[in-house]
Amino acid sequence: MKKNMKSITVLVLLIAILVYSIISLSQLPKAPVETDFADAAAYEEALAEHEEIIQPTHAKITIGVLLVAAVSFALEAVPVAVTAMFLPVFFGITGILSFKEAFAGFADSTVILFAAMFVLGAALFQTGLARKIGMFVVKLFSGSETKLLVGILCLTACMSAFLSNTGTVAVLLPIVMEIADSQGWSRGKLLLPMAYVSSAAGTCTMVGTPPNLTVNAVLSTYGFETVNFFEFAWYGIPMTIVTILYLSTLGKKLIPDRGPAQTAASNANTDHHDPKKQLIAGGTLIVVIIMLVWGVVDLAIIAAAGALLCVVTGCLNEKQAYQSIDWSTIFLFAGALSLANAMATTGAGSMIARLCVDLMGGDPSPYLVLTVLFFVTDILTEFMSNTASAALLCPIGLEIAAVLEVSPIAIVLSIGFAASAAYLTPVSTPPNTLVYGPGNLKFTDYVKSGLPLFFLAYIVAVLIVPMVWPFK
């Protein structure tokens, strides 16, 4: 679909939901005024009756906005962050949510945690520590293509569990390209597995991948207990091991052995770096991780303190710190939380959940629900942001769990893990996109090598999730 057609499609849907909203809201009765009542009890009763009358209309409008957002996220006719920011603005203007409710996502501690981890990761990159570690591992495992591949995958996994997946792949990309070209090896056979394992290993910790943070934020929004920092590792570590084993055996055979792409490899950064700053950046990250595991202080405060220390000590300057934060992801994450809030307060999530349950037979097995949501999430994520797909589907998963009276954590974690299992297209994740050109890859390469890996991710989820987070 051409960009103009995508833009027209989103514009038509946007106009449709705006017109529907204006007509529907104009027909609703006005809210009761407190001064019109003799006492507070009578006013509260009238207010409750008014809320009961307007809630179905608000729920229908919210569902309409959900559909428009889903299409806009998928087509990307406008930046995903712009679509996400439309959500709190819309809900605030229409009165479906109060200003505080609509923009609560920006005050969420998860947003601060996420931004701070971006800065901490950038400190490792700016000081050259990440590259130094990368070169050491590459030299350590050099000798054969398979040996080097295993070393690259292990290094990528360790870095991606705590740092930006995109940043990890970006810093290792030129190193791996240089080694592959010097040895006459296929770039694609090294680069595509590196991209895949960065997504798999990101599921090991709360900050490893945006969907994990989204899961916790939505659970918190609905008033449920959140998942601990390393609790994700019950799924993440087995999935990472399975991914490395698959990619170093069958997976690499499914990737064609093509020559290097026409795009020249990026030159290695040979600038001198201060060892003291490298020590500070590495030490700060280690201390932050230890403090996060202990949980003695709020996670966001610990991460923010670590990020501040890196700036104060000169590991990176203020401008670099700002630039290191993926603001698109921040706005997408915070904006999408308003949709989760609207679905919870209006009852829209319950309406969708009951419809889904009815379509699955009225009283489906939790395993069937997990399977359906896992596959639907992955299909969406192949063509849209994994943060967006998780933010759209987690509230629906929570409502389905409530209808079936099963554990909400098991359901939404399955959605989060599925959002990180997007291996089938070059646009599903930034790491997949980064290696597309340099690896001389084709769309079909992702499908051939990524499809078995997706099914492995599903099998691991089916085995691990119900065992660690029981349905009942």
PyMOL commands that set and color helices and strands:
alter all, ss='L'
color gray80, all
select helices_A, chain A and resi 3-26+34-36+40-75+80-94+99-102+104-107+109-126+129-140+145-160+165-183+188-204+210-221+233-253+275-294+299-312+318-324+327-346+348-359+366-381+386-404+408-419+430-434+443-468
alter helices_A, ss='H'
color red, helices_A
deselect
rebuild
show_as cartoon
